[in-house]
Amino acid sequence: MVKITGMSTAEATHFWNGGKDAHGNKPERAISDGKGNPCRHCLSMIEEGEAYLILSYRPFTTCQPYAEQGPVFLHADRCPVFEPDFAKNGTLPPVLQDSPLYLMRGYDSDERIVYGSGTITDTNQLRQTADRLLAEEKITFLHVRSATNNCWQARIEPDEKP
């Protein structure tokens, strides 16, 4: 059993309140054209005409060499956090249904890349790939990233620790 999560509500609230991003900048505000603007908090697409924030995000708890950061989008107005139900019904969040391929990479408990775990996977194989990678002893969690732009999409981890 796995769960998929996005940006925490605490992090999103920081940005909604004008907090600085991973580069020390305030998020930029834009209006969605409805094409490829996934919100990393609710894990839904930002609809055409909706305001959103663009910011540099580091989805790690520590600053260290493997703590990648990059651009992400967030609804400009508060949105509900994504409730992980993937383990129950296998349905992917909308942000992971927008592309045919994703990069998945495993990390250990120190948030370091587990070498050899990076793989490009078809969207319809995300669950099987996640199950296979999380079965490896060293891997604690996975990041799902865009296969074309390398943007962070979501985190996958075991629903229950063994």
N, C-alpha and C positions, 0 to 999 in steps of 0.2 A: 504494500500500500504506500502510495506517495501523495504528497501534497504540493500544490503549486501556489506560490505567493509572489506578490509584487512588493512595491515600496510600502513600508509601514505607514500607518496613519500619523504617527509622531513625526516621521520624516516629511511626509506630504504637508502636514500642518506647518512645519518650519518654513517650507517654501511658499505656502499660501499666505503666510504672515510676512513675506518679504525677506525671509532669511537667505543668507548667501549659499551658493552652491560649492561644489568641490574645488572650483577655481577661485573662490572668494568673490564671485560676482552675484548680483541679484538676478533672478530668473528673468528672461525676456518674455514679453507677452506677444502673442500672435493670434490670428484667426485661422481656423482650419479650413482647408479647401476640400476636406473630406477624403483625402488620399494619403493613407499611410501615416496617420498620427495616433499611435497607440498610447493610451494613458497607462503609466506604470503603477498607479495606485489601484484603480478599479479593474485594470486589465481589459478594458473595453476600448473600442476605437472612438476617437474624438470626432464627432460628426461635423459635417460641413456647416460653417457659420459659427461654431462654438469657439470661445476663447480658450487658449491653452498657454502653458508656460513651457519654455525651452530652457533646460539647465544642464550643467555638467554634474553627473551623478557617479558616486563611487559606492557600489552595493556591498561594501565590506565594513566590518567593525573596526579594523585597524588600518593604519597607513603602513604599507610594506611593499616590497617590489612587485608582488603579484596582485596588488589591489588596483585593478584596472578601473578607469573612469572614462566616461564618455557622455555624449548628448542623449537626453531622454526628454519625453513629453509628459506633461501632467495637466489634467483639466485645470483651468484657471480658477474655477469655482469648486468648492468642496464636492467630492463625490464619495460614494461608499467604498470601503475597502473591499477588494475581491475576497469572497468567501470560498476557500478551496473545497470543491466538491468532486474534483477529478478522481479521487480514490473511490468515491461512491458510484459515480455513473460513467466515468471515463470521458466526459465532455471537456474539451480543452477550452480555456478562456478565449474570448474573441481575439485578443492580441496574438495568440498562437495559431490562429486559423487564417491569417492574412498572407502567409507566404508558403511556398511549397517546400522550402528547406530551412533548417535552423542548425546552428552550431551549438553543440552541447559539450560542456567541459566540467570535469570533476575536480573538487577541492577537498583537502583534508581538514581536520579539526583546527589547524592553525591558519586556515584560509589560504593555503598554498596550492597551486595547481598540481594535480597528480598527473605526472607526465605519462603520455600514452592514452589519456582518457578523452582527449578532444576528438570529436567526430561530427561530421556533417550528416544530418539525418532527415529523412522525409517527414513531413508533418504527420502523416498517418502512422509513423513508426516511433513517435516521441515517447509514448508510454513504454514500449518494449525496450527502447534504448535506455530510458531512465531506469527501468527495473534492472537491466543488465549492468549498467554502470554503478548503481547504488549497491549492488550485490558484492562489489569489490570491497575488500576489508578496509583499504585506506581511504575510500571516498565517503565523505560525510554529507556533502550536498553538491548540487549541480547548478550551473548557470546556463540558461538558454539565451542565446544571442542570435542576432540577425546573421544569416550565412553570407550576406552580401555586404553589409555595412558594419558588422561586428557590434551593433548597439545591443546593450543589455535589455532583455525582454522580461525575464522572470527567474525565480529560484525554484528548484525542485529538491525536496528532501523526503526522507522516509516519514510517513505519517506517524508511525510509532517506532521509537528506537528499540532495537532488539535487546 
